């Protein structure tokens, strides 16, 4: 179990978390809401390859998270599923 800030899982009993089968959602939560120490912890626990896979297939990432992960791992934003999905959404139109 990685030593993550307990505030990241304020809505969950951490003793019930399956750190392997729920890796994708844990990684995305840490990327979105964690700090640099939390990021270092998931890198040690899961490794870069697992983090990259989870980030690439995430349905949504904040713009700042997408920019960080893209820059850090030297991946084009266009390779992220959340970026592709965002491109298909129509802008909000006001009449």
C-alpha positions in Angstrom: 0.0 0.0 0.0 1.5 3.4 -1.0 1.8 6.0 1.7 -0.6 8.5 0.3 -2.3 11.5 1.9 -5.4 10.2 3.6 -7.3 13.3 2.4 -7.2 11.8 -1.1 -9.6 9.0 0.1 -11.9 11.0 2.4 -14.9 9.2 0.9 -13.5 5.7 1.2 -12.4 3.2 3.9 -8.8 2.7 2.7 -8.7 -0.8 4.3 -11.2 -1.9 1.7 -9.3 -0.6 -1.3 -7.9 -3.3 -3.6 -4.7 -1.4 -4.7 -4.2 -3.7 -7.8 -7.7 -4.1 -9.3 -8.5 -0.4 -8.6 -5.2 0.9 -9.8 -6.5 3.0 -12.7 -9.0 4.9 -10.5 -6.5 5.4 -7.7 -3.9 6.7 -10.2 -6.3 9.1 -11.8 -7.4 10.4 -8.3 -3.8 11.0 -7.3 -3.0 12.7 -10.5 -6.0 14.9 -10.2 -6.0 15.7 -6.5 -2.6 14.6 -5.1 0.6 16.6 -4.5 4.1 15.9 -5.7 4.8 13.5 -2.8 1.7 11.5 -3.7 2.8 11.4 -7.3 6.2 10.0 -6.2 4.5 7.4 -4.1 2.4 6.0 -7.0 5.5 6.0 -9.2 7.2 3.8 -6.6 4.2 1.6 -6.1 2.8 1.2 -9.6 5.7 2.3 -11.9 5.6 4.7 -14.8 4.2 2.2 -17.3 1.0 1.5 -15.2 0.6 5.3 -14.6 0.9 6.1 -18.3 -1.6 3.4 -19.3 -4.1 4.7 -16.7 -3.7 8.3 -17.8 -3.9 7.5 -21.5 -7.3 5.7 -21.1 -8.8 8.1 -18.5 -12.1 9.4 -19.7 -11.5 12.7 -18.1 -8.5 14.7 -16.8 -8.4 18.3 -15.7 -6.5 20.4 -18.3 -3.7 21.0 -15.9 -3.4 17.3 -15.1 -3.3 16.4 -18.8 -0.7 19.1 -19.4 1.5 17.8 -16.5 1.3 14.1 -17.5 1.8 14.9 -21.1 4.9 17.0 -20.3 6.3 14.7 -17.6 6.1 11.5 -19.6 6.8 13.3 -23.0 3.5 12.1 -24.6 1.5 14.1 -27.1 -1.8 15.3 -25.7 -3.5 13.8 -28.7 -2.6 10.3 -27.5 -4.9 10.7 -24.4 -8.4 9.4 -24.6 -9.7 12.4 -22.6 -8.2 14.7 -25.1 -9.8 12.9 -28.0 -13.2 12.9 -26.2 -13.0 16.6 -25.6 -12.4 17.3 -29.3 -15.7 15.6 -30.1 -17.8 17.7 -27.7 -19.6 20.7 -29.2 -19.0 24.0 -27.5 -21.8 25.3 -25.3 -23.9 27.6 -27.4 -25.9 30.5 -26.0 -28.8 31.9 -27.8 
